[in-house]
Amino acid sequence: MTRIKPLSLEELPDETRASLKFSENLMGYVPNSVMTMARWPELLSAFRGLVSVIYGDSAIDNGLKRLIGAVVSAAAGCQYCMAHTTLGARDTGVEKDKIAAVWEYQTSELFSAAERAALDLAFAAGQIPNAANDDHFAALDPHYDERQKTEIIAVISMFGFLNRWNDSLATALEDKPFESASALFTPDQWQPGQHRRTS
């Protein structure tokens, strides 16, 4: 059970309810994590701005950004964010086979050297303590410019916040990401854990 109860749409002020259209437009549903943030409207507004920038006009592919989010979340152990990011990857056009292979990105032929470098950094940076080092950044150099590297780090850092938020609160998974992750992955690759749906 979620440790801070998310608000319902009916409990939100009109202006906040209207602002949640950004989540619905981006994801096709309003995440429970956002409905919990709505208890502090200023936080929700600030977070919405961050997400809009990171997933907005981009110097790197937004599908790769979702896969970066998946791998950093896997390193942190956040099953909620793993389900959300892999669904987001699908919704941005990443092929199903590639998403299903994301946990084997280092050896899968579906991933390029550039993608592996970004995902290696994401996996290292998602660990506690953070395992990112100079070698990870050197591996980015042949593939990404400074702006692109900044975007990669921004995605990793945003999920640092989201992983802590959702794992600390045991945020319940919504139907759409739960069904997507359950269909994509075997039980040894992904399980909802504390984020299992209560309905």
C-alpha positions in Angstrom: 0.0 0.0 0.0 1.3 3.5 -0.9 2.6 5.2 2.2 1.2 8.6 1.3 -2.2 8.3 -0.3 -2.4 9.9 -3.8 -5.1 12.5 -4.2 -8.0 11.7 -6.5 -8.8 13.9 -9.5 -11.9 15.1 -7.6 -9.8 16.3 -4.7 -7.6 18.6 -6.9 -8.2 22.3 -7.4 -9.3 23.0 -11.0 -6.0 24.6 -12.0 -4.0 21.6 -10.8 -6.4 19.2 -12.5 -5.9 21.1 -15.7 -2.1 21.0 -15.3 -2.2 17.2 -15.0 -3.1 17.1 -18.7 0.7 17.1 -19.3 1.0 13.6 -17.8 -2.1 12.3 -19.6 -0.8 13.7 -22.9 2.7 12.4 -22.3 1.8 8.9 -20.9 -1.8 8.2 -21.6 -2.7 8.2 -17.9 -1.9 10.1 -14.8 0.7 8.3 -12.7 0.0 7.7 -9.0 3.4 9.3 -8.3 2.2 12.5 -9.7 -1.1 12.3 -7.8 1.0 12.1 -4.6 3.2 15.1 -5.6 -0.1 17.0 -6.1 -0.3 17.2 -2.3 2.4 19.9 -2.8 1.3 21.8 -5.9 4.5 23.8 -6.1 6.5 20.6 -6.2 4.3 19.1 -8.9 4.7 22.3 -11.0 8.5 22.2 -10.6 8.6 18.5 -11.5 6.4 19.0 -14.5 8.8 21.7 -15.8 11.8 19.4 -15.4 10.1 16.5 -17.2 8.9 18.8 -20.0 12.5 20.0 -20.6 14.1 16.6 -20.4 11.5 14.9 -22.7 11.0 18.0 -24.9 13.3 19.3 -27.7 16.2 16.9 -27.5 19.7 16.4 -28.8 19.4 12.7 -28.3 16.6 10.3 -29.1 13.7 10.2 -26.6 13.5 6.4 -26.9 17.1 6.2 -25.7 16.2 8.5 -22.9 13.5 6.1 -21.7 15.9 3.2 -21.9 18.4 5.2 -19.9 15.7 5.6 -17.3 14.9 1.9 -17.4 18.6 0.9 -16.8 19.2 3.5 -14.0 16.0 2.4 -12.4 17.1 -1.3 -12.6 20.4 -0.4 -11.0 18.5 1.4 -8.2 16.0 -1.5 -7.9 12.9 0.6 -8.6 10.4 -1.7 -10.2 7.8 1.1 -10.6 10.1 3.2 -12.7 11.3 0.1 -14.7 7.7 -0.5 -15.7 7.1 3.1 -16.5 10.2 3.7 -18.6 9.9 0.5 -20.7 6.3 1.4 -21.4 7.5 4.9 -22.3 10.1 3.5 -24.6 7.4 1.5 -26.4 5.2 4.6 -26.7 8.1 6.6 -28.3 8.6 4.0 -31.0 11.4 1.7 -29.6 10.8 -1.8 -30.9 9.4 -4.4 -28.5 12.3 -6.8 -29.1 14.8 -4.1 -28.1 12.9 -3.2 -25.0 12.6 -6.8 -24.0 16.4 -7.1 -24.4 17.2 -4.0 -22.4 18.5 -5.9 -19.3 21.0 -7.6 -21.7 22.0 -4.4 -23.5 25.7 -5.1 -23.1 25.6 -8.3 -25.2 22.5 -7.8 -27.3 23.2 -7.0 -31.0 20.1 -4.8 -30.9 22.1 -2.1 -29.1 24.8 0.1 -30.7 28.1 1.0 -29.2 26.8 4.5 -28.5 23.7 3.1 -26.7 25.8 0.7 -24.7 28.1 3.6 -23.5 25.1 5.6 -22.4 23.4 2.7 -20.7 26.7 1.6 -19.0 26.9 5.1 -17.5 23.2 4.9 -16.4 23.7 1.6 -14.7 26.9 2.8 -12.9 25.3 6.1 -11.8 22.2 4.3 -10.5 24.1 2.3 -8.0 24.7 3.3 -4.3 27.4 4.4 -3.9 27.5 6.0 -7.4 29.9 3.9 -9.6 30.2 6.4 -12.5 33.9 7.1 -13.3 36.1 8.7 -15.9 36.1 5.6 -18.0 32.3 5.8 -18.5 32.6 9.4 -19.7 35.6 8.5 -22.0 33.3 5.8 -23.6 30.8 8.5 -24.4 33.3 10.7 -26.2 33.2 9.1 -29.6 29.4 9.2 -29.7 28.1 12.2 -27.9 28.9 15.9 -27.7 28.8 17.9 -24.5 25.1 18.9 -24.9 24.2 15.2 -25.5 26.2 14.1 -22.4 24.4 16.8 -20.4 21.0 15.3 -21.5 22.1 11.8 -20.5 23.1 13.0 -17.1 19.8 14.9 -16.7 17.8 11.8 -17.4 19.9 9.8 -14.9 19.5 12.5 -12.3 15.7 12.8 -12.8 15.3 9.1 -12.2 17.5 9.4 -9.1 14.6 11.5 -7.7 11.9 9.3 -9.1 13.5 6.1 -7.9 13.7 7.4 -4.3 10.2 8.9 -4.5 8.5 5.8 -5.7 10.4 3.2 -3.7 10.2 5.2 -0.5 6.4 5.6 -0.9 5.8 2.1 -2.4 3.8 3.8 -5.1 1.2 1.4 -6.6 1.6 0.7 -10.3 -1.2 1.7 -12.6 -2.8 -0.8 -15.0 -1.1 0.3 -18.2 2.6 0.0 -17.0 1.9 -3.1 -15.0 0.3 -4.9 -18.0 3.1 -3.8 -20.3 6.0 -4.9 -18.0 4.2 -8.2 -17.2 3.9 -8.9 -21.0 7.4 -7.9 -21.9 9.5 -9.5 -19.2 9.7 -12.9 -17.5 9.2 -13.0 -13.7 13.0 -13.3 -13.2 13.4 -10.1 -15.2 10.7 -7.9 -13.6 8.1 -8.2 -10.8 6.1 -5.4 -9.2 7.3 -6.1 -5.7 6.0 -3.5 -3.3 4.4 -1.6 -6.2 1.8 -4.3 -6.9 -1.6 -3.0 -7.6 -4.1 -3.0 -4.8 -7.1 -3.0 -7.0 
